[in-house]
Amino acid sequence: MPKGITPIIAMILLILIVVVLGGAFAAWSLTIGQESMETAEESVQTQTERMTKSASIDRINSNGEEIYLRNLGSSNITPDEVAVYVDDELWLIDQSASETIKPGKVGTIVFQTKIPRGEHKIKLGTGAFSDIITKTIKGTGSSTYTMTIQDDDGTMEDSVHLDYGDDCARKWIDIPSVTIHSATLRVYGKADDPPYSESHYVKVNGGNKIWFNPNNKFGESYSWASFSIDPSWLNPGTSNDFYFYDGRTNWYKSDLSLAIDKNTDNSRSDWGSNSYTFCGNSDHASGELLIRLEITYS
């Protein structure tokens, strides 16, 4: 009888191999199916959670440090789920300093960097929803700036002498549209003749007056004197009028000389000596008084 595998045995072996391979494929298919179902369930759960996370911008700190969000959804919102864009730029959040916001509550989100002053478009993204507002950041405290407004070039070529009631000097200063926190008028001049109480004054915008003694303010040599101006006396966004006048009747004492830059003329100064027709509401003189305004603003 010849040796080898009979056809019957071969058929049985083939059937066994097919059964084993089929079982392995079935087990593999079941595993893949379960993983796919789990992935789908997780995706559905994630999307559902995203749909339950909704927030709106309640307000923004005036310094641009923090944003307050109201949770409109039914799930907690953690800081890492919040995205804030300032003028379409992603603004980084301080995760450790920010709060988890519960449903129906207002929570604080703290920025790593302050939003600069000015008008900005603020966009909020949480889950599947977003909110957009336009906010003007004002800023206070250390966020203020300093500005010196001047028309002269800093050199003196001439002067005007204020020794009686027919002498005057006038300076117009344009102030930009800002919030003024403090203001100082700086004037270059000197006193003449012996001291005589508070003989002169500067009138701001046709109203409030500051009386002063030229000897006490300037001394007998040309120097810079400072006058503190109440910010409420000033009008940002327009021209402001500073009027210097000899307000006494005795012309033998305490005169005042104010320096003039003759190389510059921006039509922002006027003066007159021994003439009541000068120092009106327009510029008649050629040159600029050495008078400047220093302000802190935001």
C-alpha positions as CSV (number, residue, x, y, z in Angstrom):
1,M,0.0,0.0,0.0
2,P,1.6,3.3,-1.0
3,K,2.6,5.8,1.7
4,G,1.2,9.4,2.1
5,I,-1.9,11.2,3.1
6,T,-5.1,9.7,1.9
7,P,-7.6,12.1,0.3
8,I,-10.0,11.7,3.2
9,I,-7.3,12.8,5.8
10,A,-6.3,15.7,3.5
11,M,-9.9,16.8,3.3
12,I,-10.2,16.7,7.1
13,L,-7.0,18.7,7.6
14,L,-8.2,21.3,5.1
15,I,-11.5,21.7,6.9
16,L,-9.8,22.1,10.2
17,I,-7.5,24.8,8.8
18,V,-10.4,26.7,7.4
19,V,-12.3,26.4,10.7
20,V,-9.3,27.7,12.6
21,L,-8.7,30.6,10.2
22,G,-12.4,31.5,10.2
23,G,-12.5,31.6,14.0
24,A,-9.4,33.8,14.1
25,F,-10.9,36.2,11.6
26,A,-14.2,36.3,13.5
27,A,-12.4,37.1,16.7
28,W,-10.4,39.8,15.0
29,S,-13.5,41.3,13.4
30,L,-15.3,41.3,16.7
31,T,-12.4,43.1,18.4
32,I,-12.3,45.8,15.6
33,G,-16.0,46.2,15.8
34,Q,-15.9,46.7,19.5
35,E,-13.1,49.3,19.3
36,S,-15.0,51.1,16.5
37,M,-18.1,51.2,18.6
38,E,-16.2,52.5,21.6
39,T,-14.5,55.2,19.5
40,A,-17.9,56.2,18.1
41,E,-19.4,56.3,21.5
42,E,-16.5,58.4,22.8
43,S,-16.9,60.8,19.9
44,V,-20.6,61.1,20.4
45,Q,-20.0,61.7,24.1
46,T,-17.3,64.4,23.3
47,Q,-19.6,66.1,20.9
48,T,-22.5,66.0,23.4
49,E,-20.2,67.5,26.1
50,R,-19.1,70.2,23.7
51,M,-22.8,71.0,22.9
52,T,-23.5,71.4,26.7
53,K,-20.6,73.9,27.1
54,S,-21.7,77.4,26.3
55,A,-20.7,80.7,27.7
56,S,-21.0,84.5,27.1
57,I,-18.8,87.4,28.0
58,D,-20.3,89.0,31.1
59,R,-17.8,91.9,31.3
60,I,-14.0,92.7,31.0
61,N,-11.9,94.3,33.7
62,S,-11.2,97.9,32.8
63,N,-7.4,97.3,33.0
64,G,-7.7,94.4,30.5
65,E,-6.4,91.9,33.1
66,E,-9.4,89.6,33.4
67,I,-12.5,88.6,31.6
68,Y,-15.7,87.4,33.4
69,L,-17.7,84.6,31.7
70,R,-21.2,83.4,32.3
71,N,-21.7,79.6,31.9
72,L,-24.9,79.2,29.9
73,G,-24.5,75.4,29.5
74,S,-25.1,72.4,31.8
75,S,-21.5,71.3,32.3
76,N,-18.5,72.9,34.1
77,I,-16.2,74.9,31.9
78,T,-12.5,74.6,32.9
79,P,-9.9,77.3,31.9
80,D,-8.2,75.0,29.4
81,E,-11.5,74.8,27.5
82,V,-11.7,78.6,27.0
83,A,-10.2,80.4,24.0
84,V,-10.1,84.2,23.9
85,Y,-9.1,86.2,20.8
86,V,-8.3,89.9,20.9
87,D,-8.6,91.4,17.4
88,D,-8.4,87.8,16.1
89,E,-5.2,87.1,18.0
90,L,-5.2,84.2,20.6
91,W,-4.8,85.8,24.0
92,L,-3.0,83.4,26.5
93,I,-4.8,82.5,29.7
94,D,-3.2,82.0,33.1
95,Q,-4.6,78.6,33.8
96,S,-3.6,78.4,37.5
97,A,-5.1,81.8,38.3
98,S,-8.4,81.2,36.4
99,E,-11.5,79.6,37.7
100,T,-13.6,76.5,36.7
101,I,-17.0,78.0,36.0
102,K,-20.1,76.1,37.1
103,P,-23.4,76.0,35.1
104,G,-25.3,79.3,35.6
105,K,-22.4,81.0,37.4
106,V,-20.0,83.8,36.4
107,G,-16.3,83.0,36.7
108,T,-13.0,84.8,36.2
109,I,-10.5,84.0,33.5
110,V,-7.1,85.7,34.0
111,F,-4.8,86.7,31.1
112,Q,-1.1,86.2,31.1
113,T,-0.8,89.7,29.5
114,K,-3.0,92.7,29.9
115,I,-5.1,93.7,26.9
116,P,-3.7,97.1,25.8
117,R,-5.9,100.2,26.1
118,G,-8.1,101.1,23.2
119,E,-11.1,99.6,21.4
120,H,-10.8,95.9,20.7
121,K,-12.9,93.1,19.3
122,I,-13.0,90.3,21.9
123,K,-14.0,86.8,20.8
124,L,-14.8,84.0,23.1
125,G,-14.8,80.3,22.2
126,T,-16.1,77.6,24.5
127,G,-17.2,74.2,23.3
128,A,-19.4,74.5,20.2
129,F,-20.4,78.1,20.8
130,S,-18.7,81.5,20.7
131,D,-19.5,85.1,21.7
132,I,-18.1,88.3,20.3
133,I,-18.1,91.8,21.8
134,T,-16.4,95.2,21.2
135,K,-14.8,96.6,24.3
136,T,-12.8,99.7,25.1
137,I,-10.0,99.0,27.6
138,K,-9.4,102.2,29.7
139,G,-6.5,101.4,32.0
140,T,-5.6,103.1,35.2
141,G,-2.7,103.4,37.7
142,S,0.7,102.5,36.1
143,S,-1.0,102.3,32.7
144,T,-1.0,106.1,32.4
145,Y,1.4,107.9,30.0
146,T,3.2,111.3,30.0
147,M,3.1,113.8,27.2
148,T,4.7,117.2,26.7
149,I,2.9,119.5,24.2
150,Q,5.0,122.3,22.8
151,D,5.3,124.5,19.7
152,D,8.7,126.2,20.4
153,D,12.1,124.9,19.5
154,G,13.5,125.6,23.0
155,T,15.5,128.7,22.1
156,M,14.9,132.3,23.2
157,E,15.4,135.2,20.8
158,D,13.1,137.8,22.3
159,S,10.7,138.5,25.2
160,V,7.6,140.3,26.1
161,H,7.5,142.6,29.2
162,L,4.3,142.5,31.3
163,D,4.5,145.6,33.6
164,Y,1.0,147.0,33.6
165,G,-2.6,146.3,32.7
166,D,-2.1,147.0,29.0
167,D,0.4,144.1,28.6
168,C,-0.5,140.4,28.1
169,A,0.6,137.1,26.6
170,R,-1.5,134.2,25.3
171,K,-0.7,130.6,24.4
172,W,-3.0,128.2,22.7
173,I,-2.3,124.5,23.3
174,D,-4.0,121.6,21.4
175,I,-4.7,118.7,23.7
176,P,-5.6,115.3,22.1
177,S,-8.8,113.4,23.1
178,V,-7.5,111.6,26.2
179,T,-8.4,111.2,29.8
180,I,-6.1,113.7,31.7
181,H,-5.0,112.7,35.2
182,S,-2.7,115.6,36.0
183,A,-1.4,118.7,34.1
184,T,1.5,121.1,34.6
185,L,2.1,124.3,32.6
186,R,5.8,125.0,32.1
187,V,6.7,128.7,31.4
188,Y,10.2,130.2,30.7
189,G,10.5,133.7,32.0
190,K,11.9,136.0,34.7
191,A,10.9,138.6,37.3
192,D,11.8,142.3,37.0
193,D,11.9,144.8,39.8
194,P,11.5,144.1,43.6
195,P,8.9,141.6,44.8
196,Y,5.3,142.8,45.0
197,S,2.9,140.1,46.3
198,E,0.8,138.2,43.7
199,S,0.7,140.7,40.9
200,H,0.1,138.5,37.9
201,Y,-2.1,135.7,36.9
202,V,-2.6,133.0,34.3
203,K,-6.2,132.4,33.2
204,V,-7.1,129.0,31.9
205,N,-9.8,128.8,29.1
206,G,-11.2,132.1,30.0
207,G,-12.2,131.1,33.5
208,N,-10.1,129.9,36.4
209,K,-7.1,132.1,37.4
210,I,-3.9,131.3,39.2
211,W,-2.3,134.3,40.8
212,F,1.4,134.4,41.4
213,N,4.4,136.5,42.4
214,P,6.9,136.6,39.5
215,N,9.9,136.8,41.9
216,N,8.8,133.7,43.8
217,K,8.0,131.8,40.6
218,F,10.9,132.7,38.3
219,G,13.5,134.7,40.2
220,E,15.5,137.4,38.6
221,S,17.1,135.2,36.0
222,Y,15.4,133.3,33.2
223,S,14.2,129.9,34.4
224,W,11.4,127.4,34.0
225,A,8.4,127.9,36.3
226,S,5.7,125.3,36.9
227,F,2.0,125.9,37.3
228,S,-0.2,123.0,38.5
229,I,-3.4,122.9,36.4
230,D,-6.6,121.3,37.5
231,P,-7.5,118.7,34.8
232,S,-11.2,119.7,35.1
233,W,-10.2,123.1,33.7
234,L,-8.9,121.6,30.4
235,N,-10.8,120.6,27.3
236,P,-9.3,117.5,25.6
237,G,-9.8,117.2,21.9
238,T,-9.6,120.9,21.2
239,S,-7.5,124.0,21.7
240,N,-6.9,125.3,25.2
241,D,-6.2,129.0,26.1
242,F,-3.6,130.1,28.7
243,Y,-3.7,133.9,29.2
244,F,-1.0,135.7,31.2
245,Y,-1.8,139.2,32.5
246,D,-0.5,141.9,34.8
247,G,-3.4,142.3,37.2
248,R,-2.2,145.1,39.4
249,T,-2.5,148.8,39.1
250,N,1.0,149.8,40.3
251,W,3.5,149.5,37.4
252,Y,6.6,150.2,39.5
253,K,6.9,146.8,41.1
254,S,7.1,143.1,40.3
255,D,7.2,143.0,36.5
256,L,7.3,139.8,34.4
257,S,9.2,139.0,31.2
258,L,8.2,135.9,29.1
259,A,10.6,134.3,26.6
260,I,9.8,134.1,22.9
261,D,11.2,131.8,20.2
262,K,11.3,133.9,17.1
263,N,12.5,131.0,14.8
264,T,9.2,129.1,15.1
265,D,5.7,130.3,14.3
266,N,2.8,127.9,14.5
267,S,0.3,130.6,15.1
268,R,-0.2,129.3,18.7
269,S,1.0,132.4,20.6
270,D,0.2,136.1,20.9
271,W,1.4,138.9,23.1
272,G,1.3,142.6,23.4
273,S,3.0,145.4,25.4
274,N,1.5,148.9,25.9
275,S,-1.4,148.0,23.7
276,Y,-5.0,146.8,24.6
277,T,-5.6,145.7,21.0
278,F,-3.3,142.6,21.3
279,C,-3.9,139.3,22.9
280,G,-7.2,138.7,21.2
281,N,-8.6,135.5,20.0
282,S,-6.2,135.2,17.0
283,D,-2.5,135.3,16.5
284,H,-1.0,138.7,15.6
285,A,2.6,138.1,16.7
286,S,5.4,136.2,14.9
287,G,7.0,133.5,17.0
288,E,6.1,131.2,19.9
289,L,6.1,131.8,23.6
290,L,8.2,129.2,25.5
291,I,5.2,127.8,27.2
292,R,4.5,124.0,27.3
293,L,1.9,121.7,28.8
294,E,2.9,118.4,30.5
295,I,0.1,115.9,31.1
296,T,-0.3,112.4,32.4
297,Y,-3.1,110.7,30.6
298,S,-4.8,107.4,29.7
